[in-house]
Amino acid sequence: MTETIPSTGRPTPPRRPLPLLGHGGNRSALTCRYRCGDACFHDVPNTSRGETFGDVVAAGISRRNLLKVGAVVAAAGAVGVLGQQPAAAHGGRGSARGLAFTPVAPNTADAVTTPPGYVSEAFLRWGDPLFSDAPAFDPSAQTAAAQQRQFGYNNDHLDMFDLGRGQFAMVVNHEYTDEPMMFPAYDPEAPTAEQVEIAWAAHGLTVVVVEERRGRGRGSGALSVVVDHPLNRRLHTTSEFALTGPVAGHELVRTSADPDGRTVLGTLNNCAGGITPWNTWLTAEENFNQYFAGADAVTDPVTRERLRRYGLPGGSTDRRWEQFDQRFDLAAEPNEVNRFGWIVEVDPMDPSSTPKKRTALGRFKHEAAYPRVTRDGRVALYMGDDERFDYFYKFVSRDRVSRRDSDHNGTLLDNGTLYVARFTGDSPPEEILGDGALPADGEWDGSGEWIPLVTSDDRRGHVSHVPGMTAEEVLLFTRQAGDAVGATKMDRPEDVEPSPRTGTVYIALTNNTARGTGANPGPDEANPRTANKHGHVVELVEQRRDSGAGAFAWRIFLLCGDPADPSTYFAGYDKSQVSPISCPDNLTFDDHGNLWISTDGNALGTNDGLFGVATDGRYRGQVKQFLTVPHGAETCGPLVQDKRVLVCVQHPGELDGASFENPLSHWPDGGTSIPRPSVVAAWHERGRRIGDA
C-alpha cells in the first residue's frame, strides 16, 4: 500500500517551491513543454473579431434573438436550478449527503493525502504488465515491445464497465509522455529511435479488467489487475483507427501511406471522455498540434492560416518524432495533422474491433465528450475546446438510440448536427468589471443559443450552415467555423458533465490568464474575471430541460480561488466554510447528485486535488477537498463509486529540474525510485460508503 497522509487540519510544510508558470497556474515549464507544446507562451490562436455577448447587448443586435433567449431564462427558471435564488445566507455546520468527511488541508506532500478514516492505494502504475508475456517494469531497460504490453504513461481519463462478480473493464487513456523523466541520459536534441518508439507505445489507450480484492479488511476498496484477461488491450501510436463520417476519404485526410484517407495510425494526446448509452467509450484528442513539425515551411496562405488557428509550431517539435517518421513532418505529409483532433469511439467489449474517429463531431482540441439522451431519444454530445478564447460545442444525432440494435447505434455519431454556443448575459456590460464583483442583479447569468455549424447526413447529403465553407471544411476546421458565426470566447472549456439527476450541464473552465490583457478580449458575464488564473464552473440548463433544444439558460456556479479573495464565489455559500480550489479540470457526479471536481495547475501554491460540492439544497456551493495528489502531479479521472473513489495521478514530480537522474518525486514506489503515473483507489477503512459520517 502506498503512503497515505490523513489530513491533520493543518497544511503540510512545503517540500520545495512550486513555480507559478505556464498556464497561470502551478505548472512547471516541463509540464508546459511536454503536455501542450507551450500553448500559453504562444500567441492566442483565436484572433477572430467575432462578437462577444457583451458586444451583442451593447449594439442591440438581433432584438428577436434577445427576446427569445430572455424567454428561455424564464422557462428554465420555472423548471429547475436557474430559478433558485443564490444561497447567500447558506452556511452553518454539516454537509450534504455523500460529503460528510473532514476536508483535506492544502499541502505539498509527495503523497496521496486522504481524509481521516480513509486509505488509498496505487494499484496500476506506468509499466505494469497487462499480459503475462510482458516483462516486469524496469525503467533502465525499457523497450517498445514491452511498453505495448504494459500500462502506458500519464493516465488521464478513467471509467469503468461493470462486468459483474466484482470485475470491471477499466478504460484509461494516456495523454502524453515526459521523456526527460522517463529515460536515462535523455538528450532532447537527439533522442534515440528506441526512446521515440517507447514514447509512441506509451501514448494511447488501455482497456484492462480489474477486480475487487478481498481479504484486505472489511469493505476494502482495493482493486487488482486481471493479467491476461481477454478484454485487456493496448492501443498506441501505431495501432489502426478508422475515420468515419463526412470527412472519411476526403482529399485533405489522404496521405502517401493512406491514399484512401480512411485508416489512421494512432491517437494522440487523449484527455477526458465519456460513456455512451450503448456502452462504448468516447475519448478526446486534445493538444495534437505539438507533434507535427514544419508549419513554417508551408507557403499556401489558406493552409498557413488553418495551421496557425490550430497552434501548429514552426520548426522542429520538442520530441523530434518527425526525424523517425515523416508523417509528423508537414513538409512531407501536409494532411497527416488533419487526421488528429477528433473524438474517438472504442468498444471495450470487443478487443478485435477497430476504434473510430468520428469526424461529424468536429475537429479541435477536444477535452471531453459527454452524452445525454434527448427527450425524443436521440443522443446529444457536449464538448469543450481546451484553448484560451475557444468554444463550447454540442452535437445532436439525427437518429434515436436503439436498445437492441448495436449496428444502428454504431452510426449515431456519424449523422447529426454540430452546434457551437453563444452565451448572452443579462447584465449591462459596464457592470462586468473584471474583478469578480457581482453585477447588480446578484448573479452572473443569462441565456444562450446553439448556433448550427453543419448537418451530417449520409442519406440526404451533408450541409454546411457557415457561408463560404463546405460541410467537410466546417468539420476539419471547426474553430474557423465558430469564428465565422460569432461564438462566445471562453476561458478554456475543459471537461463537461450533465447531472444524471437534473440534466443540468456543468462546464469546467480551467483558467485564462490572457483575458483582458494586451489586445485580447476583456471580461464578459460568462467569463467575468480579467487574468483569470483560477478558473470557474458554469452550469447550463437546456430549454425545457431537453438536450436537443436550440436554446439554454446559464449561470456561474463557482469562481474558483482562495475563499479569502473577494473575486471568488461559491454559489453564494459561506466562504469561510469552503476549501480553496483552483483550476477545475475533470468532472464527475456521485449517486447523491454531488459534483466532484479534479484540478490541474492549482495556482494557490499547493498540490492539485479532488473536491466534492453539493449542487442544490442548503449546502449548495460548499466545496470540500477529498484528496490531494503528490507534488508536480495533476488529478485526473475521476470516478466516485458507492464505496470507492478512483483517480488518475498524472505526471507526479513534473517540476522544473526534474529528470530521470534527478527525480523530484518518488511516488508511488518510494525510496530513490523515479515517479510513475498511476491509478489510485481510495476507500473508508471501515467499509463505509464514500462521504457517510
Secondary structure as UniProt FT lines:
FT   TURN            22..24
FT   HELIX           29..36
FT   HELIX           39..41
FT   HELIX           53..59
FT   HELIX           63..79
FT   HELIX           81..83
FT   TURN            88..89
FT   TURN            97..98
FT   STRAND          112..113
FT   TURN            116..117
FT   STRAND          118..125
FT   TURN            126..127
FT   TURN            132..133
FT   TURN            139..140
FT   HELIX           144..147
FT   TURN            148..149
FT   STRAND          155..164
FT   TURN            165..166
FT   STRAND          167..174
FT   HELIX           179..182
FT   TURN            184..185
FT   TURN            188..189
FT   HELIX           193..202
FT   STRAND          204..212
FT   TURN            218..219
FT   STRAND          223..225
FT   TURN            227..228
FT   TURN            230..231
FT   STRAND          233..235
FT   TURN            237..238
FT   STRAND          240..244
FT   TURN            246..249
FT   HELIX           251..253
FT   TURN            259..260
FT   STRAND          263..265
FT   STRAND          270..275
FT   TURN            277..278
FT   STRAND          281..285
FT   HELIX           288..291
FT   HELIX           295..297
FT   HELIX           301..309
FT   TURN            310..311
FT   HELIX           321..323
FT   HELIX           326..328
FT   TURN            330..332
FT   TURN            334..335
FT   HELIX           336..339
FT   STRAND          343..346
FT   TURN            348..349
FT   TURN            351..352
FT   STRAND          356..358
FT   HELIX           359..361
FT   STRAND          370..373
FT   TURN            375..376
FT   STRAND          378..385
FT   STRAND          388..390
FT   STRAND          392..400
FT   HELIX           406..409
FT   TURN            410..411
FT   HELIX           412..414
FT   STRAND          416..425
FT   HELIX           429..431
FT   STRAND          434..435
FT   TURN            440..441
FT   STRAND          445..456
FT   TURN            458..460
FT   STRAND          463..464
FT   TURN            467..468
FT   HELIX           471..476
FT   HELIX           478..484
FT   TURN            485..486
FT   STRAND          490..491
FT   STRAND          493..498
FT   TURN            500..502
FT   STRAND          505..509
FT   TURN            513..516
FT   TURN            518..519
FT   TURN            525..526
FT   TURN            530..531
FT   STRAND          536..542
FT   HELIX           543..545
FT   TURN            547..548
FT   STRAND          551..559
FT   TURN            563..564
FT   TURN            566..567
FT   STRAND          569..570
FT   TURN            571..572
FT   HELIX           575..577
FT   STRAND          584..589
FT   TURN            591..592
FT   STRAND          595..599
FT   TURN            603..604
FT   STRAND          609..614
FT   TURN            618..619
FT   STRAND          623..628
FT   TURN            631..632
FT   STRAND          634..640
FT   STRAND          645..650
FT   TURN            652..653
FT   TURN            656..657
FT   TURN            667..669
FT   TURN            671..672
FT   STRAND          678..684
FT   TURN            685..686
FT   TURN            690..691
//
